[in-house]
Amino acid sequence: MSLADWAVLLTAATAAGWVDAVVGGGGLIVLPTLFVVLPGVVPQTALGTNKLAAFSGTSAAVITFARKVPLNWKQLLPAAALAAVAAACGSAAVGLIDRALFIPIVMVVLVGVAIFVTARPAIGVTMATHPPTRRKTLLVLGLAAGLIGLYDGILGPGTGTFLIITFATLLGTEFVRAAAMAKVVNCGSNLGSLVFLGATGHVLWTLGLAMAVANVAGSIVGSRMALARGAGFVRIVLLVVVIAMVIRLGWQQFA
């Protein structure tokens, strides 16, 4: 690769780290960039290389958020472990599934998310008056980790966004806390997918490690901005990213 190629990929990784830390969706920045810069790369290798960068960035975001946001590790760590297993299963099945079938479904869900967040401005801005029961919390965490983790291993874009919306809607969690919780679960799904893809030779390690450094830098900046500016800022970025994801996936599907 040329110096310009390195600059493009590292810039994309930095931007993806920022977006992922705030609301998720960084994969829609890195994966298309990888395909443009490395036109011969197979999808599994692009996904695996991105997962190395994404896992590093989400790990940094978890550390940054955890310093400011109280997290229930007894609930979140098992959810992250489940997400890791689900994502590994998804990555194992990626060669057997036509991922194009998922894109229209994901687009519809994203449009629904945008409409819902716009129509319900109070969602995610404040904590629920009546916190959910422990049983409900564990159920939501388990379903989110399993289903969204599986999706992350198969396709990936918007995983963090789906987790944030799930926690804000079903658990009444405000967006900053939901983002912190999502990072823990997403860290697990990234790790599970990375382990499988790395073991099967689908990671460009030198490039992935360089992009990981850039992703961590962007992630730290993004998580600090989310903490400093609060739920209103996260909500705005969420809507912008969701709309961008719909446009990008639509272009990928119909172009």
ABEGO torsion letter per residue (X at the ends): XBAAAAAAAAAAAAAAAAAAAAAEGAAAAAAAAAAAABAABBAAAAAAAAAAAAAAAAAAAAAAAAAABBBBAAAAAAAAAAAAAAAAAAAAAAAABBAAAAAAAAAAAAAAAAAAAAABAABGABBBABBBBAAAAAAAAAAAAAAAAAAAAAAGBGAAAAAAAAAAAAAGBBAAAAAAAAAAAAAAAAAAAAAAAAAAGABBAAAAAAAAAAAAAAAAAAAAAAAAAEAAAAAAAAAAAAAAAAAAAAAAAAX
